[in-house]
Amino acid sequence: MSSTRSARRAGLLAAAQRAMAEHGAGVRLNQVAEEAGLTSGAILYHYPDLQELLVDANRAGMERFYDERLAAIEGLTDPARRLVVTITSGLPEDAADEEVRLLCALGGEAARNTVYAVLLTALYDRQVAMYQGILDAGAAQGVFTLAGESVVIARNLVALEDAYGYRIMARHPTLDYDTCVELTLAYARLATDHPLPREHR
């Protein structure tokens, strides 16, 4: 794929993400076109099937919550540091986070749309596996003393991310990014028997 075509595709995916975050998962073609600054016909030239565009946009938006987080911890050898970085990178910094708004929209639509349900389930499973790998490695190295099965702790960490992420997006007055990170770390500290020091920004 040429660099021009890749850039055009990335622009369409970003426009579709913004449109879905604004209008929900039932977004219309003209709303995506408006975000992209193109005509509906131009969108259909590149993506004859709007649903395919929306699925690709959702998949691209989810990369941050798995692929980019894996990349962020790739060079880290300390399991505790890997766990802290994974936790701090899993929450939206504020309610303006479009990618999290998109996930919230998908969550509301998943009961009616099998494709979105599959995408969200796959993302959840990959995030659980990511956490579980960190926990198992830490336990094997004697860094963590796990309070239970690693898969259970991993599932709870992802659930906390989801719950606190939603509260941040809902502008809860006492649950901002730093507070939610500390609350999630508090559970992780209990679950790993490790202080998990955080490097503040």
Backbone as CSV, one residue per row, in Angstrom:
resi,resn,N_x,N_y,N_z,CA_x,CA_y,CA_z,C_x,C_y,C_z
1,MET,0.849,-1.190,0.000,0.000,0.000,0.000,0.888,1.244,0.000
2,SER,0.635,2.200,-0.914,1.443,3.405,-1.011,1.259,4.271,0.224
3,SER,2.249,5.180,0.447,2.163,6.052,1.617,0.968,6.986,1.515
4,THR,0.647,7.427,0.275,-0.507,8.312,0.092,-1.801,7.580,0.413
5,ARG,-1.898,6.353,-0.074,-3.104,5.575,0.195,-3.214,5.248,1.679
6,SER,-2.073,4.948,2.321,-2.091,4.655,3.750,-2.546,5.861,4.549
7,ALA,-2.061,7.053,4.160,-2.455,8.272,4.861,-3.937,8.555,4.666
8,ARG,-4.438,8.309,3.446,-5.855,8.540,3.165,-6.715,7.574,3.987
9,ARG,-6.271,6.325,4.072,-7.012,5.335,4.851,-7.016,5.723,6.327
10,ALA,-5.868,6.147,6.840,-5.788,6.554,8.246,-6.713,7.736,8.512
11,GLY,-6.795,8.656,7.553,-7.679,9.806,7.705,-9.139,9.397,7.745
12,LEU,-9.517,8.440,6.908,-10.898,7.956,6.906,-11.237,7.233,8.206
13,LEU,-10.302,6.430,8.699,-10.542,5.714,9.952,-10.697,6.699,11.107
14,ALA,-9.848,7.720,11.134,-9.930,8.728,12.196,-11.252,9.483,12.123
15,ALA,-11.684,9.816,10.899,-12.956,10.519,10.732,-14.120,9.645,11.191
16,ALA,-14.061,8.359,10.851,-15.120,7.438,11.274,-15.139,7.303,12.795
17,GLN,-13.968,7.274,13.422,-13.905,7.195,14.881,-14.541,8.431,15.519
18,ARG,-14.218,9.612,14.980,-14.787,10.852,15.531,-16.297,10.874,15.354
19,ALA,-16.761,10.422,14.190,-18.197,10.423,13.915,-18.933,9.460,14.845
20,MET,-18.351,8.293,15.085,-18.991,7.331,15.984,-18.966,7.820,17.426
21,ALA,-17.854,8.466,17.826,-17.788,9.003,19.178,-18.839,10.090,19.392
22,GLU,-19.127,10.837,18.319,-20.089,11.939,18.408,-21.531,11.462,18.274
23,HIS,-21.784,10.536,17.343,-23.156,10.159,17.002,-23.541,8.748,17.430
24,GLY,-22.585,7.987,17.974,-22.894,6.623,18.376,-22.578,5.624,17.276
25,ALA,-22.713,4.348,17.620,-22.351,3.281,16.687,-23.276,3.215,15.478
26,GLY,-24.452,3.862,15.559,-25.370,3.884,14.423,-25.138,5.066,13.509
27,VAL,-23.905,5.549,13.475,-23.562,6.720,12.680,-23.903,6.505,11.202
28,ARG,-24.259,7.600,10.507,-24.630,7.518,9.092,-23.467,7.947,8.201
29,LEU,-23.572,7.547,6.951,-22.518,7.823,5.987,-22.235,9.321,5.874
30,ASN,-23.293,10.137,5.797,-23.077,11.569,5.633,-22.370,12.189,6.829
31,GLN,-22.535,11.596,8.025,-21.873,12.109,9.221,-20.381,11.791,9.196
32,VAL,-20.034,10.611,8.682,-18.623,10.265,8.506,-18.002,11.171,7.450
33,ALA,-18.726,11.387,6.358,-18.227,12.240,5.280,-17.970,13.659,5.780
34,GLU,-18.872,14.159,6.621,-18.701,15.511,7.168,-17.440,15.605,8.010
35,GLU,-17.195,14.592,8.829,-15.984,14.582,9.651,-14.731,14.508,8.786
36,ALA,-14.821,13.782,7.685,-13.662,13.606,6.804,-13.463,14.780,5.852
37,GLY,-14.465,15.655,5.747,-14.378,16.755,4.799,-14.485,16.275,3.366
38,LEU,-15.232,15.195,3.156,-15.394,14.603,1.831,-16.880,14.430,1.535
39,THR,-17.180,14.081,0.295,-18.548,13.740,-0.056,-18.806,12.281,0.324
40,SER,-20.077,11.924,0.428,-20.422,10.529,0.702,-19.902,9.616,-0.399
41,GLY,-19.946,10.103,-1.633,-19.452,9.312,-2.757,-17.964,9.019,-2.639
42,ALA,-17.205,10.006,-2.154,-15.768,9.798,-1.985,-15.482,8.753,-0.916
43,ILE,-16.291,8.757,0.147,-16.127,7.737,1.181,-16.391,6.357,0.588
44,LEU,-17.475,6.242,-0.176,-17.854,4.947,-0.749,-16.854,4.474,-1.801
45,TYR,-16.124,5.399,-2.411,-15.092,5.017,-3.379,-14.013,4.186,-2.679
46,HIS,-13.662,4.593,-1.481,-12.614,3.894,-0.729,-13.179,2.744,0.092
47,TYR,-14.409,2.919,0.566,-15.067,1.892,1.371,-16.501,1.722,0.869
48,PRO,-16.701,0.844,-0.119,-18.058,0.648,-0.661,-19.071,0.205,0.398
49,ASP,-18.573,-0.420,1.461,-19.441,-0.888,2.539,-19.141,-0.066,3.794
50,LEU,-20.092,0.774,4.205,-19.880,1.613,5.382,-19.584,0.777,6.618
51,GLN,-20.255,-0.351,6.764,-20.040,-1.196,7.937,-18.594,-1.665,8.015
52,GLU,-18.000,-1.967,6.870,-16.597,-2.388,6.859,-15.698,-1.259,7.365
53,LEU,-15.987,-0.044,6.949,-15.224,1.108,7.423,-15.357,1.254,8.937
54,LEU,-16.570,1.123,9.445,-16.789,1.284,10.874,-16.076,0.196,11.671
55,VAL,-16.099,-1.024,11.166,-15.409,-2.126,11.856,-13.906,-1.872,11.861
56,ASP,-13.349,-1.451,10.713,-11.921,-1.156,10.646,-11.557,0.003,11.569
57,ALA,-12.431,0.995,11.643,-12.178,2.142,12.512,-12.191,1.719,13.977
58,ASN,-13.121,0.861,14.329,-13.186,0.366,15.704,-11.948,-0.452,16.044
59,ARG,-11.550,-1.296,15.120,-10.371,-2.135,15.356,-9.130,-1.266,15.533
60,ALA,-8.992,-0.230,14.696,-7.847,0.670,14.805,-7.871,1.430,16.122
61,GLY,-9.051,1.851,16.548,-9.175,2.576,17.803,-8.808,1.737,19.010
62,MET,-8.972,0.429,18.892,-8.670,-0.462,20.005,-7.179,-0.775,20.131
63,GLU,-6.394,-0.464,19.087,-4.968,-0.782,19.116,-4.281,-0.140,20.313
64,ARG,-4.735,1.053,20.665,-4.128,1.764,21.794,-4.194,0.957,23.079
65,PHE,-5.264,0.217,23.262,-5.478,-0.468,24.529,-4.822,-1.843,24.585
66,TYR,-4.142,-2.221,23.499,-3.390,-3.473,23.529,-2.025,-3.286,22.872
67,ASP,-1.990,-3.070,21.564,-0.716,-2.995,20.850,0.177,-1.881,21.374
68,GLU,-0.387,-0.690,21.569,0.430,0.428,22.024,0.902,0.229,23.462
69,ARG,0.100,-0.425,24.266,0.511,-0.689,25.649,1.610,-1.746,25.696
70,LEU,1.511,-2.737,24.845,2.586,-3.721,24.767,3.888,-3.056,24.344
71,ALA,3.801,-2.146,23.384,4.996,-1.443,22.923,5.600,-0.598,24.040
72,ALA,4.739,-0.023,24.885,5.213,0.848,25.957,6.013,0.084,27.012
73,ILE,5.731,-1.197,27.194,6.425,-1.974,28.226,7.474,-2.917,27.639
74,GLU,7.651,-2.859,26.331,8.522,-3.827,25.660,9.944,-3.801,26.214
75,GLY,10.478,-2.626,26.482,11.867,-2.543,26.935,12.035,-2.615,28.439
76,LEU,10.957,-2.822,29.178,11.022,-2.850,30.639,11.202,-4.281,31.134
77,THR,12.149,-4.483,32.020,12.414,-5.831,32.534,11.814,-6.063,33.912
78,ASP,11.575,-4.999,34.667,11.025,-5.128,36.018,9.518,-5.346,35.943
79,PRO,9.015,-6.477,36.419,7.573,-6.737,36.352,6.734,-5.671,37.046
80,ALA,7.236,-5.127,38.147,6.483,-4.095,38.865,6.330,-2.847,38.001
81,ARG,7.411,-2.460,37.348,7.335,-1.281,36.478,6.425,-1.554,35.287
82,ARG,6.488,-2.753,34.753,5.622,-3.120,33.632,4.148,-3.030,34.038
83,LEU,3.855,-3.485,35.249,2.464,-3.460,35.713,1.987,-2.026,35.925
84,VAL,2.829,-1.181,36.509,2.445,0.211,36.748,2.206,0.940,35.426
85,VAL,3.099,0.761,34.470,2.939,1.425,33.168,1.675,0.939,32.468
86,THR,1.387,-0.334,32.566,0.185,-0.882,31.935,-1.070,-0.286,32.561
87,ILE,-1.075,-0.160,33.868,-2.239,0.413,34.544,-2.406,1.891,34.190
88,THR,-1.327,2.650,34.246,-1.432,4.098,34.006,-1.772,4.428,32.555
89,SER,-1.485,3.511,31.630,-1.787,3.776,30.221,-3.153,3.241,29.802
90,GLY,-3.898,2.683,30.753,-5.181,2.072,30.409,-6.392,2.919,30.709
91,LEU,-6.169,4.139,31.219,-7.283,5.005,31.580,-7.233,6.307,30.798
92,PRO,-8.403,6.870,30.464,-8.424,8.166,29.769,-7.992,9.280,30.714
93,GLU,-7.242,10.234,30.190,-6.782,11.330,31.044,-7.902,12.315,31.360
94,ASP,-8.875,12.396,30.465,-10.019,13.281,30.719,-11.175,12.860,29.819
95,ALA,-12.290,13.585,29.931,-13.505,13.220,29.203,-13.438,13.558,27.717
96,ALA,-12.356,14.179,27.275,-12.222,14.528,25.859,-11.578,13.402,25.049
97,ASP,-11.285,12.296,25.676,-10.605,11.182,25.007,-11.550,10.519,23.998
98,GLU,-11.319,10.755,22.708,-12.236,10.266,21.670,-12.234,8.749,21.551
99,GLU,-11.079,8.131,21.745,-11.017,6.680,21.600,-11.806,5.979,22.702
100,VAL,-11.789,6.541,23.904,-12.581,5.951,24.982,-14.060,6.251,24.766
101,ARG,-14.364,7.434,24.260,-15.759,7.732,23.909,-16.269,6.729,22.888
102,LEU,-15.416,6.364,21.956,-15.787,5.372,20.944,-16.077,4.023,21.592
103,LEU,-15.229,3.594,22.521,-15.452,2.320,23.193,-16.747,2.336,23.996
104,CYS,-17.042,3.470,24.620,-18.298,3.587,25.368,-19.493,3.442,24.429
105,ALA,-19.393,4.063,23.251,-20.469,3.952,22.265,-20.634,2.513,21.795
106,LEU,-19.521,1.833,21.587,-19.583,0.439,21.143,-20.192,-0.449,22.220
107,GLY,-19.841,-0.157,23.483,-20.379,-0.954,24.572,-21.896,-0.902,24.605
108,GLY,-22.451,0.271,24.316,-23.901,0.404,24.309,-24.557,-0.272,23.129
109,GLU,-23.783,-0.465,22.062,-24.336,-1.043,20.838,-24.093,-2.549,20.748
110,ALA,-23.190,-3.086,21.590,-22.751,-4.476,21.448,-23.886,-5.486,21.587
111,ALA,-24.887,-5.159,22.390,-25.992,-6.106,22.572,-26.796,-6.284,21.292
112,ARG,-26.722,-5.289,20.403,-27.503,-5.350,19.155,-26.646,-5.624,17.918
113,ASN,-25.332,-5.575,18.092,-24.441,-5.725,16.943,-23.393,-6.789,17.265
114,THR,-23.519,-7.935,16.606,-22.632,-9.061,16.896,-21.181,-8.729,16.609
115,VAL,-20.925,-7.985,15.538,-19.543,-7.655,15.171,-18.886,-6.824,16.264
116,TYR,-19.596,-5.802,16.749,-19.041,-4.966,17.813,-18.832,-5.783,19.081
117,ALA,-19.760,-6.692,19.363,-19.618,-7.546,20.549,-18.368,-8.405,20.453
118,VAL,-18.113,-8.954,19.274,-16.921,-9.789,19.068,-15.653,-8.964,19.232
119,LEU,-15.643,-7.752,18.675,-14.470,-6.885,18.788,-14.175,-6.544,20.246
120,LEU,-15.208,-6.186,20.982,-15.020,-5.817,22.387,-14.607,-7.011,23.229
121,THR,-15.170,-8.184,22.926,-14.787,-9.394,23.653,-13.328,-9.741,23.391
122,ALA,-12.911,-9.619,22.131,-11.520,-9.913,21.781,-10.571,-8.947,22.477
123,LEU,-10.942,-7.669,22.523,-10.104,-6.684,23.202,-9.986,-7.024,24.681
124,TYR,-11.102,-7.345,25.307,-11.091,-7.709,26.734,-10.172,-8.908,26.973
125,ASP,-10.324,-9.943,26.164,-9.526,-11.155,26.350,-8.037,-10.868,26.171
126,ARG,-7.690,-10.025,25.196,-6.279,-9.696,24.962,-5.711,-8.892,26.123
127,GLN,-6.513,-7.992,26.675,-6.035,-7.198,27.810,-5.853,-8.070,29.051
128,VAL,-6.769,-8.997,29.269,-6.623,-9.927,30.384,-5.333,-10.735,30.220
129,ALA,-5.085,-11.233,29.017,-3.876,-12.015,28.753,-2.621,-11.171,28.970
130,MET,-2.684,-9.902,28.599,-1.554,-8.996,28.793,-1.230,-8.858,30.276
131,TYR,-2.247,-8.580,31.074,-2.038,-8.467,32.515,-1.579,-9.793,33.116
132,GLN,-2.193,-10.878,32.681,-1.851,-12.175,33.246,-0.389,-12.520,32.985
133,GLY,0.098,-12.182,31.797,1.497,-12.435,31.480,2.442,-11.680,32.406
134,ILE,2.102,-10.425,32.702,2.922,-9.622,33.614,2.887,-10.209,35.023
135,LEU,1.712,-10.576,35.473,1.560,-11.134,36.819,2.300,-12.464,36.962
136,ASP,2.156,-13.334,35.978,2.817,-14.641,36.041,4.341,-14.486,36.037
137,ALA,4.830,-13.569,35.212,6.278,-13.341,35.157,6.785,-12.804,36.490
138,GLY,6.023,-11.869,37.068,6.427,-11.319,38.354,6.431,-12.360,39.452
139,ALA,5.436,-13.241,39.438,5.380,-14.307,40.437,6.525,-15.294,40.251
140,ALA,6.817,-15.644,39.013,7.894,-16.591,38.729,9.250,-16.045,39.171
141,GLN,9.424,-14.722,39.088,10.687,-14.090,39.474,10.754,-13.782,40.967
142,GLY,9.675,-14.062,41.691,9.655,-13.788,43.115,9.407,-12.329,43.449
143,VAL,9.002,-11.539,42.442,8.721,-10.116,42.659,7.328,-9.928,43.242
144,PHE,6.373,-10.737,42.761,4.994,-10.660,43.242,4.655,-11.906,44.052
145,THR,3.856,-11.724,45.083,3.203,-12.832,45.772,1.716,-12.639,45.531
146,LEU,1.170,-13.396,44.607,-0.197,-13.173,44.166,-1.209,-13.645,45.206
147,ALA,-2.241,-12.835,45.379,-3.279,-13.149,46.366,-4.296,-14.155,45.840
148,GLY,-4.197,-14.511,44.587,-5.124,-15.465,43.984,-4.616,-15.855,42.612
149,GLU,-5.451,-16.491,41.829,-5.057,-16.888,40.482,-4.803,-15.649,39.634
150,SER,-3.769,-15.719,38.811,-3.395,-14.557,38.001,-4.513,-14.143,37.056
151,VAL,-5.262,-15.101,36.542,-6.337,-14.760,35.608,-7.438,-13.979,36.318
152,VAL,-7.697,-14.295,37.567,-8.720,-13.573,38.329,-8.271,-12.139,38.586
153,ILE,-7.025,-11.974,38.998,-6.489,-10.629,39.226,-6.499,-9.832,37.929
154,ALA,-6.092,-10.475,36.839,-6.064,-9.798,35.543,-7.461,-9.339,35.122
155,ARG,-8.443,-10.194,35.299,-9.815,-9.832,34.944,-10.307,-8.664,35.784
156,ASN,-9.964,-8.663,37.067,-10.374,-7.557,37.924,-9.698,-6.253,37.519
157,LEU,-8.448,-6.306,37.114,-7.750,-5.095,36.678,-8.400,-4.505,35.426
158,VAL,-8.746,-5.357,34.487,-9.416,-4.870,33.280,-10.792,-4.307,33.627
159,ALA,-11.488,-4.969,34.542,-12.804,-4.477,34.957,-12.692,-3.114,35.634
160,LEU,-11.659,-2.913,36.442,-11.449,-1.613,37.073,-11.146,-0.545,36.024
161,GLU,-10.333,-0.893,35.054,-10.061,0.040,33.950,-11.368,0.476,33.293
162,ASP,-12.182,-0.491,32.964,-13.436,-0.198,32.268,-14.340,0.685,33.132
163,ALA,-14.483,0.317,34.393,-15.392,1.042,35.278,-14.905,2.463,35.541
164,TYR,-13.633,2.600,35.883,-13.116,3.935,36.175,-12.994,4.775,34.907
165,GLY,-12.693,4.126,33.793,-12.658,4.862,32.526,-14.008,5.474,32.205
166,TYR,-15.054,4.709,32.462,-16.404,5.226,32.237,-16.695,6.395,33.160
167,ARG,-16.279,6.311,34.419,-16.536,7.402,35.368,-15.791,8.675,34.964
168,ILE,-14.588,8.525,34.463,-13.839,9.691,33.984,-14.572,10.330,32.810
169,MET,-15.051,9.478,31.884,-15.756,10.001,30.716,-17.073,10.660,31.112
170,ALA,-17.679,10.190,32.202,-18.932,10.763,32.693,-18.696,11.998,33.563
171,ARG,-17.433,12.405,33.675,-17.039,13.605,34.428,-17.457,13.512,35.900
172,HIS,-17.240,12.357,36.501,-17.538,12.226,37.929,-16.663,13.217,38.696
173,PRO,-17.249,14.013,39.584,-16.499,15.108,40.208,-15.341,14.677,41.103
174,THR,-15.365,13.452,41.625,-14.289,13.029,42.522,-13.421,11.916,41.929
175,LEU,-13.656,11.564,40.674,-12.902,10.475,40.052,-12.205,10.964,38.789
176,ASP,-11.094,11.688,38.971,-10.305,12.116,37.829,-9.252,11.050,37.522
177,TYR,-8.418,11.322,36.529,-7.432,10.330,36.079,-6.524,9.875,37.214
178,ASP,-5.898,10.818,37.918,-4.934,10.445,38.954,-5.595,9.641,40.071
179,THR,-6.792,10.026,40.450,-7.506,9.291,41.499,-7.804,7.870,41.052
180,CYS,-8.258,7.718,39.820,-8.609,6.378,39.310,-7.372,5.501,39.152
181,VAL,-6.263,6.098,38.752,-5.020,5.326,38.688,-4.649,4.827,40.074
182,GLU,-4.715,5.698,41.084,-4.344,5.303,42.434,-5.288,4.232,42.989
183,LEU,-6.568,4.336,42.671,-7.518,3.324,43.124,-7.219,1.962,42.489
184,THR,-6.872,1.970,41.215,-6.538,0.718,40.535,-5.235,0.150,41.069
185,LEU,-4.254,1.022,41.298,-2.985,0.571,41.864,-3.185,0.014,43.278
186,ALA,-4.113,0.602,44.034,-4.365,0.110,45.387,-4.787,-1.355,45.361
187,TYR,-5.670,-1.705,44.407,-6.059,-3.108,44.267,-4.864,-3.952,43.830
188,ALA,-4.109,-3.458,42.862,-2.970,-4.218,42.346,-1.930,-4.463,43.436
189,ARG,-1.743,-3.488,44.321,-0.790,-3.666,45.416,-1.234,-4.783,46.361
190,LEU,-2.510,-4.805,46.672,-3.040,-5.873,47.519,-2.922,-7.231,46.828
191,ALA,-3.175,-7.245,45.529,-3.197,-8.506,44.781,-1.812,-9.065,44.526
192,THR,-0.790,-8.211,44.554,0.579,-8.661,44.246,1.502,-8.625,45.455
193,ASP,1.051,-8.024,46.561,1.898,-7.833,47.742,3.179,-7.080,47.369
194,HIS,2.991,-6.021,46.587,4.130,-5.209,46.136,3.715,-3.749,46.218
195,PRO,4.611,-2.832,46.613,4.235,-1.412,46.730,3.934,-0.728,45.403
196,LEU,4.415,-1.258,44.296,4.145,-0.722,42.963,4.246,0.812,42.939
197,PRO,5.436,1.346,43.181,5.595,2.805,43.173,5.292,3.396,41.796
198,ARG,4.663,4.539,41.819,4.261,5.198,40.575,5.125,6.424,40.328
199,GLU,5.590,6.567,39.090,6.327,7.766,38.694,5.313,8.789,38.206
200,HIS,5.112,9.831,38.974,4.120,10.851,38.606,4.645,11.701,37.466
201,ARG,3.667,12.173,36.647,4.026,12.998,35.504,4.418,14.374,35.957
